[in-house]
Amino acid sequence: MSKPRHITILGGGIAGLSVGYYARKKGLPFTVYEAGNRIGGNCITLTYRGFRFDSGAHRFHDKDAEVTKELKSLLGEDLKEINVPSQIYHKGTFVDFPLSPWSLLRNLGPYTFVKAGLELLWSRLKNREPHRNFENFALHTYGKTVAESFLLNYTQKLWGLPCKRLSPNIAGKRMKGLHLTAFFAETILGGSGEKEHLDGSFYYPKRGIGTIAEKLGELCGKENILRNSKITRVFHNQTQIQALEVNGKERVYTDEIVSTLPITVLLQLMEPRPPEEILQLAKDLYYRNMILVAVFLNRESVTENASVYFPDADCPFTRIYEPKNRSVYMSPPGKTSLVAEIPCLQGDELWNTDDSRLIQLIRSQITQLGWIDEEEIIGALVSRMNYAYPVLEVGFEDKIKEIVTFLKRFDNLKLSGRNSKFTYTHVHDIIKSGKEIIGEYISDYQTQGLTQTF
């Protein structure tokens, strides 16, 4: 072999663009196929009359030194370190998130706080077995009072299933639990440990999270990104992906494939069809959609938070974020905005609700909170996101393992991204995955004696 094989990347979100970016750095040929007319996938920044807001309360955490260094080199002064906390809004009061013992004491009151502490102690002594589901995890990690007040309702709203049916893996890496010593020590010492619990430090581009995708796309090169190019069929011979059908008509022959498409979509596109048992497993996997309702305001500020979470069952949204608190460039001078997130399923009642009704619902809810006056609202916009979250139901791990085992038979196929791997990952994880995939190609080429120096 005298030259690298062409890499075909399915999807122009952060996952696909990261693969393309690192491929170009190493001189590997590639093409990104993006179904829409813009890149970024579900990690974009939208605009409205001088306002900017993201497709979700995105942020970049410094969890991988190499990825952070790479992003800093790409964005330079446009990437700012932000120190803004997030909080939970529960029954008219704000509680720190991640949960802080001192904040719980202030908001629950001494009696309920001590009760919650004893429940936490009892849960740790009683249950030392592996967590069976998210409800079991939450009760063990936080105790009954705290879990029922702040976590279980919120989680059911977000994922659309009772917590007993959800995998403990949905907790991710942020829910580390309450330490018993901190729980009781802060009762005596006051708020001395509070700052250790606040999750307010992260990096953020000054003109929105979409800047990351835009920069990656720029460095991939326009000639390497084909927009409005939807993959409609994936042809294979049982061991290799041989060709793609684009927009239902054009056939493109392939060398290497990196798919960032939802894993269920990839299986549905394959021809010949995968075995029925694999397709049946895929039918049991599904994704949560998200509706964003942005409300634009003629006022300087509403909250001091990056995000505010709403666990109460009677509230239709799970989270509100104020973009201006991430960067002043997200709103015109003297104005701000609030963006509410409403999780739902494709085709359900909320998803099919008219934009005007959704806007009126959110306007009404925010004014009832007492945060704003109706006359301060100067505009609103609705945006819908498909495939926002893979739903990690109990037992999903075994199903994914079988599906991935099937896909491994295709020796020129790799998967990258949250929806392709059906796992809950963050921006830094996705960028790192792109780097690792290109590293695997380079290693393989060197093993095969490719003459090109990387």
TANORFEN-V762152 format. One record per residue. N is the residue number from 1. D_CENTER is the distance of its C-alpha to the mean C-alpha in Angstrom with 1 decimal. Layout:
# TANORFEN-V762152
N:D_CENTER ; N:D_CENTER
This chain:
# TANORFEN-V762152
1:39.4 ; 2:39.9 ; 3:36.5 ; 4:32.8 ; 5:31.5 ; 6:29.4 ; 7:25.6 ; 8:24.1 ; 9:20.4 ; 10:18.8 ; 11:16.1 ; 12:15.7 ; 13:12.0 ; 14:11.1 ; 15:11.9 ; 16:15.2 ; 17:16.1 ; 18:15.8 ; 19:18.2 ; 20:20.4 ; 21:20.6 ; 22:21.7 ; 23:24.0 ; 24:25.7 ; 25:26.2 ; 26:28.0 ; 27:29.9 ; 28:28.6 ; 29:28.9 ; 30:25.8 ; 31:24.7 ; 32:21.3 ; 33:21.4 ; 34:19.2 ; 35:19.9 ; 36:19.3 ; 37:21.3 ; 38:18.6 ; 39:16.3 ; 40:12.7 ; 41:11.1 ; 42:8.2 ; 43:8.3 ; 44:11.8 ; 45:14.2 ; 46:16.7 ; 47:20.2 ; 48:22.9 ; 49:26.4 ; 50:25.5 ; 51:22.3 ; 52:18.9 ; 53:15.5 ; 54:11.9 ; 55:9.9 ; 56:8.0 ; 57:8.7 ; 58:7.3 ; 59:9.5 ; 60:10.8 ; 61:12.3 ; 62:15.6 ; 63:15.1 ; 64:16.9 ; 65:20.0 ; 66:20.5 ; 67:17.2 ; 68:17.6 ; 69:21.2 ; 70:20.3 ; 71:17.9 ; 72:20.7 ; 73:23.2 ; 74:21.4 ; 75:20.9 ; 76:23.8 ; 77:24.6 ; 78:21.8 ; 79:19.3 ; 80:20.1 ; 81:19.6 ; 82:18.8 ; 83:20.0 ; 84:19.0 ; 85:18.3 ; 86:16.3 ; 87:18.3 ; 88:18.7 ; 89:21.2 ; 90:23.4 ; 91:26.8 ; 92:27.3 ; 93:26.5 ; 94:23.7 ; 95:22.7 ; 96:20.9 ; 97:17.4 ; 98:17.3 ; 99:20.5 ; 100:23.6 ; 101:27.1 ; 102:28.9 ; 103:26.6 ; 104:27.0 ; 105:30.8 ; 106:30.9 ; 107:29.2 ; 108:30.4 ; 109:33.9 ; 110:36.1 ; 111:37.0 ; 112:33.6 ; 113:32.2 ; 114:34.9 ; 115:34.4 ; 116:30.7 ; 117:31.8 ; 118:34.3 ; 119:31.9 ; 120:29.5 ; 121:32.6 ; 122:33.7 ; 123:30.3 ; 124:30.3 ; 125:33.9 ; 126:33.7 ; 127:30.7 ; 128:30.4 ; 129:29.3 ; 130:25.8 ; 131:23.4 ; 132:23.7 ; 133:20.8 ; 134:18.5 ; 135:21.4 ; 136:23.6 ; 137:21.1 ; 138:20.7 ; 139:24.5 ; 140:25.4 ; 141:23.0 ; 142:23.8 ; 143:26.8 ; 144:27.5 ; 145:27.9 ; 146:24.7 ; 147:22.6 ; 148:24.1 ; 149:23.9 ; 150:20.4 ; 151:18.2 ; 152:19.5 ; 153:19.7 ; 154:16.3 ; 155:14.7 ; 156:17.0 ; 157:16.0 ; 158:12.3 ; 159:12.9 ; 160:16.3 ; 161:18.3 ; 162:20.7 ; 163:19.4 ; 164:22.2 ; 165:20.6 ; 166:17.2 ; 167:16.8 ; 168:16.9 ; 169:14.1 ; 170:11.5 ; 171:12.8 ; 172:11.0 ; 173:12.9 ; 174:13.1 ; 175:15.5 ; 176:18.6 ; 177:21.1 ; 178:24.1 ; 179:26.9 ; 180:30.2 ; 181:32.2 ; 182:29.9 ; 183:29.9 ; 184:33.6 ; 185:34.4 ; 186:32.6 ; 187:34.7 ; 188:37.7 ; 189:36.4 ; 190:34.5 ; 191:31.3 ; 192:32.1 ; 193:29.0 ; 194:26.6 ; 195:25.0 ; 196:24.0 ; 197:21.6 ; 198:19.9 ; 199:16.4 ; 200:17.2 ; 201:17.4 ; 202:15.0 ; 203:15.4 ; 204:14.9 ; 205:16.7 ; 206:19.5 ; 207:18.9 ; 208:15.2 ; 209:12.0 ; 210:13.4 ; 211:16.2 ; 212:14.5 ; 213:14.3 ; 214:17.8 ; 215:19.3 ; 216:18.1 ; 217:19.6 ; 218:22.7 ; 219:23.3 ; 220:22.8 ; 221:25.6 ; 222:25.9 ; 223:28.3 ; 224:25.8 ; 225:23.2 ; 226:24.4 ; 227:22.7 ; 228:23.6 ; 229:24.0 ; 230:22.6 ; 231:23.2 ; 232:25.4 ; 233:26.9 ; 234:26.6 ; 235:30.1 ; 236:30.9 ; 237:34.0 ; 238:32.5 ; 239:32.0 ; 240:30.6 ; 241:28.6 ; 242:31.4 ; 243:30.4 ; 244:27.9 ; 245:28.9 ; 246:27.4 ; 247:27.6 ; 248:29.9 ; 249:32.7 ; 250:32.4 ; 251:32.4 ; 252:31.0 ; 253:32.1 ; 254:29.8 ; 255:30.2 ; 256:26.8 ; 257:23.6 ; 258:19.9 ; 259:17.8 ; 260:14.1 ; 261:14.8 ; 262:13.6 ; 263:16.1 ; 264:17.9 ; 265:18.6 ; 266:19.9 ; 267:22.3 ; 268:23.5 ; 269:24.4 ; 270:26.5 ; 271:30.2 ; 272:32.1 ; 273:30.0 ; 274:28.5 ; 275:30.5 ; 276:30.4 ; 277:29.2 ; 278:26.1 ; 279:25.5 ; 280:26.1 ; 281:23.4 ; 282:20.9 ; 283:22.0 ; 284:20.9 ; 285:17.3 ; 286:15.3 ; 287:12.0 ; 288:11.2 ; 289:11.5 ; 290:11.0 ; 291:13.9 ; 292:13.9 ; 293:17.4 ; 294:18.4 ; 295:21.7 ; 296:23.7 ; 297:26.3 ; 298:29.7 ; 299:29.4 ; 300:28.5 ; 301:25.9 ; 302:24.7 ; 303:22.9 ; 304:22.5 ; 305:18.9 ; 306:15.6 ; 307:14.1 ; 308:16.2 ; 309:15.3 ; 310:17.7 ; 311:18.6 ; 312:21.8 ; 313:22.2 ; 314:24.2 ; 315:21.5 ; 316:19.6 ; 317:16.4 ; 318:14.1 ; 319:13.3 ; 320:15.1 ; 321:14.6 ; 322:17.4 ; 323:16.6 ; 324:20.0 ; 325:19.4 ; 326:17.0 ; 327:19.7 ; 328:23.0 ; 329:22.7 ; 330:20.2 ; 331:23.2 ; 332:26.9 ; 333:29.3 ; 334:30.1 ; 335:27.3 ; 336:23.8 ; 337:21.2 ; 338:18.9 ; 339:15.8 ; 340:15.4 ; 341:12.5 ; 342:14.2 ; 343:12.6 ; 344:15.1 ; 345:16.2 ; 346:17.5 ; 347:21.1 ; 348:21.3 ; 349:23.2 ; 350:20.5 ; 351:19.1 ; 352:22.7 ; 353:23.7 ; 354:25.3 ; 355:23.6 ; 356:26.5 ; 357:26.3 ; 358:22.6 ; 359:23.6 ; 360:26.6 ; 361:24.7 ; 362:22.3 ; 363:25.3 ; 364:27.3 ; 365:24.8 ; 366:24.3 ; 367:28.0 ; 368:28.8 ; 369:26.8 ; 370:29.3 ; 371:26.8 ; 372:28.3 ; 373:31.4 ; 374:31.3 ; 375:33.4 ; 376:30.8 ; 377:28.4 ; 378:29.1 ; 379:26.6 ; 380:23.4 ; 381:21.1 ; 382:18.9 ; 383:16.0 ; 384:14.6 ; 385:11.5 ; 386:12.1 ; 387:10.0 ; 388:6.9 ; 389:6.7 ; 390:9.5 ; 391:12.0 ; 392:13.2 ; 393:16.8 ; 394:19.6 ; 395:21.1 ; 396:18.2 ; 397:18.7 ; 398:22.2 ; 399:21.4 ; 400:18.9 ; 401:21.5 ; 402:24.1 ; 403:22.2 ; 404:21.3 ; 405:25.0 ; 406:26.1 ; 407:24.1 ; 408:25.4 ; 409:28.8 ; 410:27.8 ; 411:28.7 ; 412:27.3 ; 413:23.7 ; 414:20.6 ; 415:17.0 ; 416:14.0 ; 417:10.2 ; 418:7.7 ; 419:9.7 ; 420:13.0 ; 421:13.0 ; 422:11.6 ; 423:9.8 ; 424:6.8 ; 425:6.4 ; 426:5.8 ; 427:7.6 ; 428:10.9 ; 429:10.7 ; 430:10.2 ; 431:13.0 ; 432:15.1 ; 433:14.9 ; 434:16.4 ; 435:19.1 ; 436:20.0 ; 437:20.4 ; 438:22.8 ; 439:24.5 ; 440:25.2 ; 441:26.8 ; 442:28.9 ; 443:30.1 ; 444:31.1 ; 445:33.0 ; 446:34.8 ; 447:35.8 ; 448:37.1 ; 449:39.2 ; 450:37.6 ; 451:39.8 ; 452:37.2 ; 453:36.4 ; 454:32.7
